[in-house]
């Protein structure tokens, strides 16, 4: 996956003592994505806007807020998170790499 004609923000978004790290990229149309890494552990994220999380490498297990089911996502798959919601993500081993797109 490659993006052209974007502005990359050098300062990282660092969460959970560095176990989740992302960088934001801004597109000419005003949209934004984050490209990130999730190290082993279990982490909960809240969302303001709806998001699509695309897994580009590794594997993670995800439970959306309000759902008792946990689903596994590997490279090439994605999950959507509703606005004003959240999700819990678990990486058991290795590193999961992702692209987060903010949906309208």
QUISUL-V64677 format. One record per backbone hydrogen bond with DSSP energy under -1.0 kcal/mol. NH is the residue of the N-H (numbers start at 1). CO is the residue of the C=O. E is the energy in kcal/mol with one decimal. If there is no record, write none. Layout:
NH | CO | E
NH | CO | E
This chain:
7 | 26 | -2.5
9 | 24 | -2.7
13 | 22 | -3.4
15 | 20 | -3.0
19 | 16 | -1.6
20 | 15 | -1.7
21 | 37 | -2.0
22 | 13 | -2.2
23 | 35 | -2.2
25 | 33 | -2.8
26 | 7 | -2.9
27 | 31 | -2.7
30 | 27 | -2.1
33 | 25 | -2.2
34 | 100 | -2.1
35 | 23 | -2.6
36 | 98 | -2.6
37 | 21 | -2.7
38 | 96 | -2.6
39 | 19 | -3.2
41 | 91 | -2.2
43 | 89 | -2.7
45 | 87 | -2.9
47 | 85 | -2.7
51 | 81 | -2.3
52 | 101 | -2.5
53 | 79 | -3.0
54 | 99 | -3.0
55 | 77 | -2.7
56 | 97 | -2.5
57 | 97 | -1.3
60 | 73 | -2.4
61 | 90 | -2.7
62 | 71 | -3.1
63 | 88 | -2.3
65 | 86 | -2.6
67 | 64 | -2.1
71 | 62 | -2.6
73 | 60 | -3.1
76 | 55 | -2.7
77 | 74 | -2.0
79 | 53 | -1.8
81 | 51 | -3.0
87 | 45 | -2.3
88 | 63 | -2.6
89 | 43 | -3.0
90 | 61 | -2.7
91 | 41 | -2.4
96 | 38 | -2.4
97 | 57 | -2.7
98 | 36 | -2.4
99 | 54 | -2.2
100 | 34 | -3.1
101 | 52 | -2.7
102 | 32 | -1.3
103 | 50 | -2.4
